[in-house]
Amino acid sequence: MSHSLSWRERALRALPAGSNGEFGLPPELVPVIERGSGPRVWDTEGREFVDFTMAWGAALPGHGRTEIIDAAARAAVDGANFAAVNRRAVELAERLQHLCPCAERVRFVASGTEATLLCIRVAHASTGRTKVLRFEGAYHGQHPVGIAGMIHGQPRNLPHCDPSGAGAPWVERDVLVAPYNHLDRTAAILEAHASELAAVIVEPFHRCLSPAPGFLQGLREITRRHGIVLIFDEVVTGFRFAPGGAQEYYGVVPDLAAYGKALGGGFPIGAYAGRADIMDVVNEHRFPGPGYAWSASTTGGNPVSAAAALATLDLLCRPGTHAHLHTLGRTFRTKLGATLAGLGVPAQILGDGPIAQLAFTNKAVTDHDSYLETDRKLGRAVMLGLVRNGVFLNPMGTKLYLSLAHGEAEMDRFCAALELAVQEASAE
């Protein structure tokens, strides 16, 4: 019976909102993707979209990159998964040790969510402390600490954690929330709770906001002084801003780091890495403790994803690749600014590297407070208009991702669609 329906209708019957999470498109706009190539995707109705979500940044080389697909296919012939260390996983771990400044030891999981979760658990086991500090508005994956403080009710009462969306009331007790880019206020919270804090977890590039000068360095100094584990969530920044990620780009080395997204070149993968003495808490010879954290993954480090990741790193580590990615991002952000200025629309163009975001406001956006003051209603209308006009993206108004496959043609097509979307939103 379902085969008489369109794929969109079937998706809406089978999946909440016809989505696998967050897209939140109205029913008439829900696409079911059939295939992708380079910077474009096609849905089951034959519509072509220029893609500016790129699997939420996971497909940094572009969709269907031959080198990655071939490497994964060769590995799959020998067995897709062994739930054990395999040659390709060892080689990948060694590559991460070479590239990532903090990566004295590595362990693989299946996603960025698991990577941030394990960083936090390792920090608890290493320090014996109960609390974690995170920053308001950040997203660290699908576990409660990853969501807590991302969605705020009113009024906000930092460092009290709003549990909205977390599905775990206990976060009010164990999670503290600080304002990103405000070192003095963050330092005061850290000093007041230092004896209870196991970790500070931070997106060094917070959503689409760059760190203020000295902010990450200040976090590093304070956490080191109090024996608090500093965790960089590099699921977005890892291998995207530089071969060594945000650690290399900003020159600040954390104790632990979480990776995912771009590492797999579109294949599912996650990894966490860090100082050998801290990572040793997952050493099975410590079982059952004290100072032991259970960590195992059925598919983490599987040979297919590891082969895809090795091929991805080969591409990303070619000379000039990251200079090219940064040039793409600067060019795109300039084009976005010029398009909106030409329409007389007040907007800030956020981003760094091959990432951008539109913020509809005439004020600088440097922290969560200033982001909340943007015209998000207009932003939502424009995002939906972009989808209607052939741009595939997340209409929640978050990051726009470029890939190695993007060029001037895709940027110009986006800007033409943006002009139409703004005009449509203004006419409503």
Secondary structure as GFF3:
##gff-version 3
##sequence-region A 1 428
A	DSSP	three_ten_helix	2	4	.	.	.	ID=ss1
A	DSSP	alpha_helix	7	14	.	.	.	ID=ss2
A	DSSP	three_ten_helix	16	18	.	.	.	ID=ss3
A	DSSP	three_ten_helix	27	29	.	.	.	ID=ss4
A	DSSP	beta_strand	33	37	.	.	.	ID=ss5
A	DSSP	beta_strand	40	43	.	.	.	ID=ss6
A	DSSP	beta_strand	48	51	.	.	.	ID=ss7
A	DSSP	alpha_helix	66	77	.	.	.	ID=ss8
A	DSSP	alpha_helix	87	99	.	.	.	ID=ss9
A	DSSP	beta_strand	105	109	.	.	.	ID=ss10
A	DSSP	alpha_helix	112	127	.	.	.	ID=ss11
A	DSSP	beta_strand	131	135	.	.	.	ID=ss12
A	DSSP	alpha_helix	144	147	.	.	.	ID=ss13
A	DSSP	alpha_helix	171	174	.	.	.	ID=ss14
A	DSSP	beta_strand	175	178	.	.	.	ID=ss15
A	DSSP	alpha_helix	183	193	.	.	.	ID=ss16
A	DSSP	three_ten_helix	194	196	.	.	.	ID=ss17
A	DSSP	beta_strand	197	202	.	.	.	ID=ss18
A	DSSP	alpha_helix	215	226	.	.	.	ID=ss19
A	DSSP	beta_strand	229	233	.	.	.	ID=ss20
A	DSSP	alpha_helix	245	250	.	.	.	ID=ss21
A	DSSP	beta_strand	256	259	.	.	.	ID=ss22
A	DSSP	three_ten_helix	261	264	.	.	.	ID=ss23
A	DSSP	beta_strand	270	274	.	.	.	ID=ss24
A	DSSP	alpha_helix	276	279	.	.	.	ID=ss25
A	DSSP	three_ten_helix	280	282	.	.	.	ID=ss26
A	DSSP	three_ten_helix	284	286	.	.	.	ID=ss27
A	DSSP	alpha_helix	303	316	.	.	.	ID=ss28
A	DSSP	alpha_helix	321	342	.	.	.	ID=ss29
A	DSSP	beta_strand	348	350	.	.	.	ID=ss30
A	DSSP	beta_strand	355	359	.	.	.	ID=ss31
A	DSSP	alpha_helix	368	372	.	.	.	ID=ss32
A	DSSP	alpha_helix	376	388	.	.	.	ID=ss33
A	DSSP	beta_strand	391	392	.	.	.	ID=ss34
A	DSSP	beta_strand	400	401	.	.	.	ID=ss35
A	DSSP	alpha_helix	408	427	.	.	.	ID=ss36
###
